Amino acid sequence: MFPGMTAMRIAILVCLSLCVPAGLRAQREPTDNAIKFYQWKIARDPTDFFNYDRLGAAYIRKGRETGDITYYDLAEKSLAKSLALESTHREAISATVHLASVYFSEHRFNEALTQAQRSLTFGTGDLSPYATIGDALLEMGNYKEAEAAYSKLQQDEQSPAPHAGLAYLQATRMSSLEFLRGNTRESIRLMRKAVETAIASQMPNESVAWTQFSLGEEYFQAGDLKNAEAAEQDALTTYPGYHRALAELAKIRSAQNRLRDSIELYKKALAVIPLPVYAAALGDVYTKAGLAAEAKKQYDLVEFIAHLNALSKTVYNRELAMFYADHSMKLKAALEIAQKELEIRRDIYTWDCLAWTLYRNGRVPEAADAMSKAMAQGTRDALLFFHAGMIYLALHDEGKARENLTRALAINPRFHVLYADVAERTLRPAETTSAGNLER
């Protein structure tokens, strides 16, 4: 029936088309209608650059709602056509800004930066492109330059963007930057402000839910499971079936040792969109529960999704490298992927990925050097401290190993479904730590 398709790929496509809850389908209906409308408009007049831009914007929104990166490819084609029809006058700024967003979503950071900078040359006074400029610089590891870009997101007399829109963009971006600098409390304050702004200005439901999800993520990073759970429940109220909130709530449930609930939530997230990070996390929960056969099914799915198409190989490179390293699989390939990723993405988490893959390959002194770059900003991320602790342990520096593992557990005692137990056992080797089972 489907030539050249594996059974697993057929299953994924069936899941995407049939497993989406009715409430979530209703949330997406306005975007689907917009796509159909602009497709119809283009069919009637294939020379109207505006409609190609609007169609591209609808595809971007669909990509955000579903997590399906193939919509960004569709958006790129539509926006490229818009710019082929009109690229020199002020009216081209919208398609230019949208194309920069697409490039960023596809992890083409240099191209995203170029397009966003180009959008400023049209002289419209729109300052919102500075958000994408800062985002691209952040991924490239240029933190001071990113901060300078974010500082431009302030209302002035010439800017046509609504004040609330710029305030929202600045709050979300500065929140990310403050977290990377280790200022977790300020990061949370700014994201709470972004949530309030998004709700007050009646932003699209997915945008509000993304902001609430991000707030929950920051609370989890700080070890505040109660507020993390509340934020994710808010996101699911705003946008029922939201896959990001489902997956984050699943992580919270695993931290609470509610493994059955965690499994069901990860399954729901995977039913919306089979992302490799969700499959890997579900596999880890199954491992924690002692269900090795079920874990293996999810681990097999990770590789399949990450290699589904050329765009997947670009977007999921870092996740795949970390997955291999975490599970002691294909370690040479993991290191090669991490090294290749560093060519285009030099933020602290790519340095962390390189450090962890070097460590797993037995190249410990090099891992320690890469890890120092990963921690250069002072980020309070328990997983970073865990990686550092294990690397120092391999270097036989017990003092630094204990210091970093202790800091990881102090930030969040349940920072990872498997590694939190490893940290505890390493610090207290005489004690036996239960692997844990599904609660009865």
N, C-alpha and C positions, 0 to 999 in steps of 0.2 A: 504493500500500500504506500509506503514511504521509502522509495529507493535510496540507498546510501545512508539511511538513518539507523542508529543503534537503538536497541530497546530502551536504554536509559534515556536517550534524547527524546524519544517518543513520550516516555513517561513524564519528562519534565514539561514538554509542550502541553500534554493533556492536563497536567497539574495547573499550569499557568492559565489555561482556558476554562477549567471546570471547578477548580478548588477555591477560587476566590469567593469569600463570603458575600452574601447579597448586599449587606450594608456597605461593604467596601466598593462593590460595583456601582452602587448608587452615588458614592462620593466621587467616583471617577467619571460619571456620566457627563457632567458639563465639559470636561476636557475632551472626551470622545466626541461630543457634539461639535465642539469648536474645530477639531481636526476635520471632521466630515464637512463642516461648513466652508472652511477655507480651501479644502480640496475641491469642493464644488465651485467656489469662486474662481479658482485658478483654471479649472476646466473651461469656464465661460470666458475668461480673459487671461491667457497665459503670459501676458506682457506686464501685468500689474505687480511691481516689485513689493508693494505694501502687503499684498496677500501672501506672498512667499515668506515674508518676514513674520507675519502673524501665524502662519502654519508652523514655521520653525519654532516660534515661541510656545505654541501648543504642544509640539513634540517634546520640548524641554520640560514643560510642566508634566507631561505624561511620564517622562523618564524619572522625574523626582517622585511622582506618586507611586510608581510601580517598582522602582529600583532596576528596571530593565534598561541596560546600557545601549541596546540596539536602537532605542528611540533617539539617542544623541546622534547616531549616524544619519538617521532620517532628518533630524533637525539640521545637521550640517549641510546636507544636500539642498534642502529648501533655502537656507540662508545664503548659501553660495550662489544660488540662482537669483535671489533678491539682489545681491551685490553685483552680480553680472549685469543686471538691468539698471541699477543705480548705485554708484559707489563714490561719487565725487561731491554731491551736494549734502546739505545738512540733513536731509531726510534719510540718509544712509546710516545715521548714527545708531538707530534702533537695531538694525540687522548686524551692525558691527559689534555692538555690545552683546547681543545674543550669541554671536559666533564666538566671541571671547569666552563666554560662559560654557559653550559646548566644548571648546578646546580644553578648558580647565577640567571639565567633567571627564574628559577622555585622557587626562593626565599629560596633555601636551602643553606644558607650563610655559615654555618659551613663546609658543604661538599665541597662547592666551594673553600673555603679557603684551606682546606686540599689538594684537587686535585691540586690547583695552586702551593702550596708550594712543593708538590711532584714533579711537573714538573721541578722545579729548581734542583732537585737531579740528573738529568740525565747528568749534566755537559756539556750541549751544548753551554752555554754562552748566550742563549736566555733570554733577560731581560723582554720581553713583559708580562710574567705571573704576574709581579708585579702590572700591571694594575688591574687584577682581584683580586689579594690579597688586594690591596687598596680599591677596590670597596666593597668587602665583609666586610672589617673592617669598612668602612664608614657606611654601613647599620647596623652594629652591634653597632654603636655609639663610636667606638674607633678612634677618629679623629686624634690624634697624631700619632698613629701607621699607620693609612692610609696615612698620609703625608710622613712618613718615607718610606713607600712602593713606593709611587709615585716619591719620590726623586731618586729612583733607575732607573727610566726610562730615562736614559741618555746613549748616545753612548759611548762605550769603545772599546778598540782594540780587545777584545775577542767576542764581541756581533755580531752574524750573522744577527740580525735584521737591516733593513735599517734605517738610521738616521731619515728620514722623518717619518717613522712609529712610532719610539719612541718619536719623537718630538710631533707628533699628539696625542699620548696617554697621554703624560705628560700635554699638553696644555688643553685637554678636562677634565682630572681628576682634575688638579689644579684649573681650572675654577669653577668646582662644589664645591671644598673645599673653595675657596675664597668667593663664594656666601654664603655658610653656615656661614662663619665668618663675614658676613656683608660688605665685600669689593666688592660691586657690580661693581664699575667702573673697577677694576682689573679683575674681573670675566668676564666681557664683553670683555675686551682687549684680554684676553687669548682665549676666544672662537672665536673671530675674527681671531686671529692667527691660530687657529685650522682649520677654514674654508679655509683660504689661503693655509695652508699646504695640506689639503685634495684635493683641486682643483689642486694645483701645482704637486702633486704626483700622480694624476689621480686615486684616490681611487674609488671603485665602487660607482655608482650613489646613491644608498641607503645610503651609509655611508656619502657621501657629503651632501645629503639632510637632514640626521639626524643632522649633525653638524649645518647646516643652521637653521633648526627648533629649535635646542637648543639655538642658538644665539637669535632667535626671542623670545623664551620663557624668556630669561634673560632680553631682552629689555622690554618686557611686565611687568615683575616683577619690573623694574625700573620706570614704568609709561611712557615709551617712545613708544607710539603707532605707530608713524610714522616709526621708524626704525624696530620695531617689525613686522609691516606689510611688509616692504621691505624684511626682512629676510625670512619670510614665503613664499612670492611670489618667492623668489630665490629658495627655497626648492622645490616648485611646478614646477618651470621651470626645475630644475635638475631632478626631479623624479615626473612626472605628476601623479596626483591622490594620492599623498602620504598622508596617513590617518592622520599622526601626524600633518603635516602642515595644512591640511584642518581643523582639530579640533582647532588648535591654532589660525588660521585665523578667525574661527567662534567666538572664545572668544574675539578676537580683535574687530570684528564687533559688538558684543553685547556691548562692552565697548564704542563703537562709537554710540550706540543706533540705529544701523542699524539692527533691529531685524529680518526682513525678510531675509536679506542676511545671518545672523547668522544661522537661522533655516535651510536654504538650504545647507549651508556648513556642518553643523552637520549631516544632512541627507546623504550627500555625504560620510562623514567619516564613518558613520554607515553602508553604503552600501559596503564599503571596508571591514570593520571588526566591528561587533557589540560589542564594548567594553563597560562595564558598566559605565565608567566615561563619555563616550560620550553621552550615553542615559540619564544619570543624568543631564548633562549640557544642553542637548536639552530640557529636561523637565523643567529646571529652566528658560530657555529663553521663553518657552511657558507660564510659570507662570507669568513672567514679562510682557508678551504680553496680559495677561488676558484670555488665552485659557486653562482653567482648565482641560477639558476633554482630550485634546491632551497631556497635561503635565502628566496626570495620566497614559496614555498608555506608556510613556517613563519610568516613575517611576516603573511600573510593569515589564518592560523589564529589568531594572537594576537587580532586585532580581533574575530573571530567568537566566540571563547570569552568574551571580556570583555563582549560584548553579548548573551550567550545568554539571560539572564533578568534581572529587576530586581535580584535579590540579587547576581548577578555584577557588575553595574554599580556596586554599593556596595563590594563586597569588593576588586575589582580596579582601582579608580579610580586609585590611585597608580601601580600597575604600568603601566597603560595610558598615563598621562601621560608617564611616563619612557620608555616604548617609543616614543611619538610623537617625543619630544624627541631621543632617541638616534638615531633614524633620519630626522630632519628631515621628518617627516610631520605633517600636520594641526596645525601649530604653534599656531594660534590656539585650537583645541579643547584641545590639551595644556595650555595656560596656564589656560583656563577650568576644566578638570578639577582642576588643582593648586590653584587658588584655592578651589574648592568643597570640596576635601578638607581644606583648612586650617581650614574652619569647624568641623570636628568632630575633627580630628586635628592636634595642634600639636607633635608630637615633632620631633626634629632631622631625621629622614628626610623628613618632609613639608616642612619648610623647605628641605631640600636639593632636593626635587622642584620646589618653587616656584622656587628659584634657577636650576635648570637649564632649566626651561621659559621663564623670563624671559630668560635668556641666549640661548637658541635663537631667541627672538622679537626679539632685538636690543635689549632693554631692560636694558642691562648695569649701569648704576648701581643699579637696583632689584635686579638679580640679586646684586650684591655685598652689598647690605644683607641680603637673605634668607640668603645664604651665611654671613654672620657669625653669624646666629642658629643656623644648622645646625651650626656649629663651636664654639658657645658652651660646650659641656660638655668640650671637649678630646678628643673621640673619635678614636682612632687607626684610622681607616678609610681605606684608600688611595683609594677612589673619591671620598670627600669631598674629599681633598686634590687629586685630579685635577680635579674640578669647580671648586674654588677657583682652581687654577692657570690653567685655561682662561679663567675669568672675569677674573682679573687681567691675563691676556694681552690680552684684548679691551679692557681699560682702559688698555693701554699701560704697565702697571706691570711691567716685565720682572723686576725684583728679586723681587717677591712671587710672580710667576708661576713663576719658576725654583725658588724656595724650596718652594712647595707641590708642584710636580711632582716635585721631587727627593725630598721626604718620601713621596710616594705610592709611588715606586719603591723607596725604602729599606724601607718597611714590607713590601711584597710586590712584587717585580719583575715578577710575572705576575698582577697583581691583576684584570685583565680581558682577555678574549680579544682584544679590539680596541683598547681604550683604553691598555693598557700600551705598545703600539707607538706610539700617538699621542704619549704622554708622552715616550718615548725620542726620537722624531723631532723633537719640539718643543725638547727640551733640546739635541739635536745635529743641527741642521738640515742641516749639511753632509754628514752620513752618510746613506746610503740603507738603509732597513730592509726586509728581504724581507717580503712579505705572507704568505709561508708557504704550503705546499701539503700535501696529505695525504701522510704519510710512505709511502714505497714498501715 
